[in-house]
Amino acid sequence: MPCPKTPHLLQEYFSDELAPRTRDELEKHLSECPHCNAELEALLLAQQNLQQWQDQQVPHWDRGLALFRQEHRVSRPTTGFWNLWQWLPSAASLVMLCVLIFNLSIVSGEQGISISFAGSQSSSLDVQTQLADFRQSQNAAMQALVLRMEDRADSNNVELMQAVLEQTQQSTAESFDQIYAYFEQQRLLDLQDMRSGYEQLVDSDYETIRSLRQLVTFVGYQDDIR
Amino acid sequence: MSLIDEDQALIAAALNGSAYAWEKLVKRYEGKIYNHGLRLTGNTSDAMDLMQEVFLGVYRNLHRFRGDAKFSSWIFRIAHNKAVDMNRRRRLMSIQASPSNQDGDDGLDSFPAEVRYEPDVKLGEQQLNGRVLKMLSELTLEQRAIVELKIFQSLTFEEIAELQELSANTAKTRFYSALKKLKVVSEKKHALS
């Protein structure tokens, strides 16, 4: 026999959030009522069957990119703007070239700003005076610089000479010491040579004396025989 | 960065004219929308048409997306509206009379649900999905839309109600009646097999 509570209870069963008390009541009824329990199982089975769906891959399509690119390219005014700015370096170069070719001079004074081509007489005189002053000041500065350089070079030379002299003195003293040592050594060697020469001489004298003695002895013996 | 933040970043970039961001945004949702359309319409060509209309709608209204709701909810709202429009157009073009209207009239109840698969779809998947589509074809499109959002998109009844502009209780009742109908289909199938 169908249960009158089934539709309401099962509708509640699929709610997102159930109050704990409602859940307890629902579970109690489901455990007691075979009709509601069977109905719920059938519903869950149907849900489970639906969930067997396997996601399909999307067929190839352009994802609206053609439309997107087309509309964004048309609606963007930036291209014209940037084209305008691209001419800026060329225009600046042209202006600079004109200034150089026509020797343009712009002077701002009390009477306002004056623009003149190929320069002006008064301004060239001013420039010449300023140049002469500048040259004089540069010459004076150069002279002072040369003097300072000479002083510095002299002092450097003196220091250098002193250093060289000191070094030479030291080396000369060392050389004298070496010569003295050499002579001393030579003298000692000569003394040794002389001593050995004398000894040899004495030895040879002794030898002569002995041979003379032998001769004498031999002569005496010959005389005895006769 | 969370998925919602990533969506926001992609939307901002797409609004600034980045085709790459737009493509990425579409790629994130096209699978969901296509399968959603497939389950609603029952065939691939209608699913493609619906998906293209949905993304065209998204593109046209992207500047209106405020970010106070989830992008996925917003896109499914558009999908729902497009499905209703599509169904209405077909009904106007069709000479056939619409079937009986049980749960009110929002133009969803006569949506066709033919099971028509391309030959390159894998056999196992084809059989499983064919069964699911057969079950769904027993429902009105209105019920199908609620089952779709509840079971496949895991939305709450509050979210479904907001999206379809009805009360949460009505959404709950429709879901229950849809499940009851599906239960009968399942039982019939078991009885036949």
Chai-1 contact restraints between the chains, C-beta under 6 A:
chainA,res_idxA,chainB,res_idxB,connection_type,confidence,min_distance_angstrom,max_distance_angstrom,comment,restraint_id
A,Q11,B,K172,contact,1.0,0.0,6.0,A-B,restraint_1
A,Q11,B,Y176,contact,1.0,0.0,6.0,A-B,restraint_2
A,D16,B,T156,contact,1.0,0.0,6.0,A-B,restraint_3
A,D16,B,F157,contact,1.0,0.0,6.0,A-B,restraint_4
A,A42,B,K183,contact,1.0,0.0,6.0,A-B,restraint_5
A,L43,B,L179,contact,1.0,0.0,6.0,A-B,restraint_6
A,L43,B,K183,contact,1.0,0.0,6.0,A-B,restraint_7
A,L45,B,S186,contact,1.0,0.0,6.0,A-B,restraint_8
A,A46,B,L179,contact,1.0,0.0,6.0,A-B,restraint_9
A,A46,B,L182,contact,1.0,0.0,6.0,A-B,restraint_10
A,A46,B,K183,contact,1.0,0.0,6.0,A-B,restraint_11
A,A46,B,S186,contact,1.0,0.0,6.0,A-B,restraint_12
A,N49,B,S186,contact,1.0,0.0,6.0,A-B,restraint_13
A,L50,B,V132,contact,1.0,0.0,6.0,A-B,restraint_14
A,L50,B,I151,contact,1.0,0.0,6.0,A-B,restraint_15
A,Q52,B,L128,contact,1.0,0.0,6.0,A-B,restraint_16
A,W53,B,N129,contact,1.0,0.0,6.0,A-B,restraint_17
A,W53,B,V132,contact,1.0,0.0,6.0,A-B,restraint_18
A,Q54,B,E125,contact,1.0,0.0,6.0,A-B,restraint_19
A,Q54,B,L128,contact,1.0,0.0,6.0,A-B,restraint_20
A,Q54,B,N129,contact,1.0,0.0,6.0,A-B,restraint_21
A,D55,B,N35,contact,1.0,0.0,6.0,A-B,restraint_22
A,Q56,B,N35,contact,1.0,0.0,6.0,A-B,restraint_23
A,V58,B,E30,contact,1.0,0.0,6.0,A-B,restraint_24
A,V58,B,G31,contact,1.0,0.0,6.0,A-B,restraint_25
A,V58,B,Y34,contact,1.0,0.0,6.0,A-B,restraint_26
A,R63,B,E23,contact,1.0,0.0,6.0,A-B,restraint_27
A,R63,B,V26,contact,1.0,0.0,6.0,A-B,restraint_28
A,G64,B,F55,contact,1.0,0.0,6.0,A-B,restraint_29
A,G64,B,Y59,contact,1.0,0.0,6.0,A-B,restraint_30
A,L65,B,A19,contact,1.0,0.0,6.0,A-B,restraint_31
A,L65,B,E23,contact,1.0,0.0,6.0,A-B,restraint_32
A,F68,B,A19,contact,1.0,0.0,6.0,A-B,restraint_33
A,F68,B,W22,contact,1.0,0.0,6.0,A-B,restraint_34
A,R69,B,A19,contact,1.0,0.0,6.0,A-B,restraint_35
A,H72,B,G17,contact,1.0,0.0,6.0,A-B,restraint_36
